Structure formats: C-alpha cells, structure tokens
Amino acid sequence: MNELKKLELTVRRQIQNDPAHDFEHIMRVCKNVKKIARHENASQRLVLTAALLHDIVSFPKSDKRSKTASLKSAQEAKRILEKYHYTENEITIIIDAITDHSFSRNKTPKTIEGKILQDADRLDALGAIGIVRTFSVGGSENRPIYNTYDPFCHIRTPDDKSWTVDHFYHKLLVLEKKMNTKFAKKEAKRRTKILKKFLTELKREI
C-alpha cells in the first residue's frame, strides 16, 4: 500500500463528523486537485497529500475556534507526516498550503501547490454540492434559512451566522473572482451560474 493510501486511511479514521468537512468533502477536494494539477506545473503527490490533510482538524462554523482550523490542521498534518517518507522541504510546502487555504485567512498561497489546494477546496463550496453543503451546515446549527424582511441582502450586510442564504452573499458568490488557476476560474464560473440560478428560483418561490 502506497503512502497516499495509508494517509487516506489515517484521515478516514481521524476526520471529525462535520457536515461541511466530512470525509466525502476530502475526497471531492482530492478529485478537484487532480483535475487542476494536470494543467499546472505542480507536484501531484504533494498537493494530494495537502488535500487529504487540509481539514484533519475542524470546528463547527459557530465555534469561535473555526478560524483557527487551518492552522490546527497544519500542525496536526506536520505531526502525521513526520511518520512518512517526506523531506523537510516537502513537509513545509504541504503545511504552508494547508495553513493558507482557508477563506477566513484571506491569503493567496505562495506555492503552486497551495494555490491548487485553495482552488480545489473553494470549488467544493460552489455549484450543486455547494448548495447542499450550505444548507446542511445551516440545518445542523438550527439557523433560519433566510431573513424574512430582506432575504437576498439588498439593503443590509450579509450575516451568515444568522441566516443561511446570507452565506451566498458573504462568501460563495465572491469565490469565482478569487480563484488562482485558469482551470479553476473556468470551473468556478460554471458552478457560480448554478448558484445564481438557484437564488433566482428561490426568489420566485418565497
């Protein structure tokens, strides 16, 4: 069994049961990473390793610690990788990618591996799966679906800690412009159209 398969088993055993960051999310990000890496001059081994470990520590979105999750994941990834055949330089590339991938960090990763991981993770927040994840999290935190008086944030600042639909305006609809790679930009544009179509249908219904 190669080291990536061993890592996958480690992650499956250790990953927490978070509706937004479960094991299937990890697998989808790995799938996105493979697609993007084909078009970039990057180490697929390193970026897949980063993808497997990028959410090894997660907290509910309502938890104050959620903004530290990427840092905690990077620290845990370093501990895990020291048991495998990675050089010190390779581990640095991987943990830097994990540290800087999150939206809340508001950073552009320094390496191409980091840029690919960030894009792959953000793509999983868009499209049909992005809609599913958004409402899964909202439901798990007993959050109202939308603000009755201004559901689509026409005259107020989005507050996605209070209403689930606000998450589209606070984060999801801006991700398209934050992609790093050509492939991800194209795919993000396609998936963002799905979000906009959903919101249009929702407006008709409520």
N, C-alpha and C positions, 0 to 999 in steps of 0.2 A: 504493500500500500504506500503510495507516494505521500509526501509531506502535506500537500494541499488536502488530500482526502482525510488524513489524520486530523488536520486543523478543522476541517468541516465537522468531523465527529465531536471534537472538543467544543466547538461553538454550539452544536445542536444540544449537547448536554448542559452547557452553561448559560445559554441565552435565556433571558427572562421573558415571562409571558406578558408582553406589552402589545396591545392591538396594533400599534403603529410600527413596532420594531421587533416583530417576531421572526422566527427562522425563515419563513417564506419571503419576508422582506429582504433578508440577507441573500437568499438565492436569486431573487429578481435583480438585486443590485449587481451580483456577480454576472448575471446574464447580460445586463447593460454594459458592464465593464468590458466583457469580451467583445461586444459589438463595437464599442468606441475604440478599444485598443488596436483593433485591426487597421484603423485609419491613422494611428498615431505612432510615433517612434518612442514606444514605452515598453518597459518590461512587464509582460502579461503576468508573469509569476508574482512580481512584487505587488502589482495593483490588485490582483485577485486575492492575495494574502491580506491586503489592506481592506478589501471589500468584505472578506469573511469576518474580520475582527472589528469593523468600524463601529458596530453597536453592541459590542460584547458587554458593555455596561449601559443601561438605560434607566430613565426615571419617567414616571407619568408626566405629561405636559404641565399639569397643575402643580407639580412639585418644584419648589424653588431650586432644587439641585439639577433640574433638567438642562440648564445652560452649561453645566459642568460635565455633561455626559461624554462629550467628545474627548475631553482631557482625561477623564477617568478611564475611558475605553483605550486611549493611547497608552496609559500607564499599565493597564492590565494586558494589553497586547504585547508590550515590551517584556513583561514577566513571562508570558506564554512563549514568545518567540525565542527566548534565550535557551529553551529546551530543544530547539530545532536547529537545522543547519543553515542559519542566516548569518551573514557577516555583520559586523557592527555598522558599516555603511548602509547595508540593506535594511537593517532594523531602523536606522534613522530615517530613511526615505519612507518606510511604512508608517512609523508613528507620527511623522510630520503630516503625512496625508490624512491620517485619522484625526489628528488634532484640529486641522483646519477645514475639514469637510463640512461642518455643520453650518446651517443658515444663521444661527444666532451669533456665531463667531464673526460673521461679516468680513471674511478674509478670502483673498484669492490665493490658493496654494502656490508654493514656489516651484514645485516639480511637476512634470507632465503626469506622473502617476497620481499626484494629489489632485490635479485638475480633472483627470478622468474619474477618480473616485467621487469627487464632488458632483460632477455632471451626472454620473450613474445614479447616485443617491437622490439627486433632485428630480431626475426623470421619473422616479418611482412615486413622487408626490404629484405627478401630473397625469392627465388622461383618465380613463375609466378607473384604473386602480387607485389613482389619487383621490377621486371622489369617494370610493369605498373606504379608503383609509381615513379620510377626513371625518366621515360620519361615524365610523367605528370608534374613533377616539372621542368624538363628541358624546356619543352614547355612553361610553364607558365612564365618562366624567359627569354624566347627568346634566349636560349642558343643553339649554334650549336651542332649537335648530336655527331660529333667526329672530332678530329684533322686530317686533310687531310694527313699530312706527316707521322704521327705516330699514327694511330687510337687506337692502343692497348698498348700504353705506353712501347714499347720495349726499347727505348733509352732516355726516359725522365721521370721526376717525374709527377705522375698524378696530374692534375689540374681540379678538378670537378666544379670549379666556372667558367671555360671557356668552357669545353666540357662535355656533359652528359655521354658519355661512360667512361670517366675517373673516374666516381663515382664508377664503379665496382671495379677498381683497388685501389682507395683511401680508400674505406670502405667496400663494400659488400663482396668481396672475402676474407676478413680477419675476418669477423664476426664468421665464423664457429669455429675458434680457441679461440674465446673469450667467448663462452657460459659457463655458470656456472653449469647447472644441466644436469644430464645424459639424460633425455628425450629430452631436447633442443639440446644437442650435436648431438643426432641421427637425429632429425628432420632437424637441420641446415645442416648436411651433405647431406641429401636428396635434400634439396632446393638449396644448392650450386651447385649440379650437374646440376640442371636446368639452373642456371646462366651460367655455363661453356658451356653447350650445346648451349645456345642462342648465346654466343660470338663466338663459333666455326662456327655456321651458318652465323652469321653476317660477319665474316672474308671471308667466301666463296662468299658472295654477293657483297662485296664492294672492 
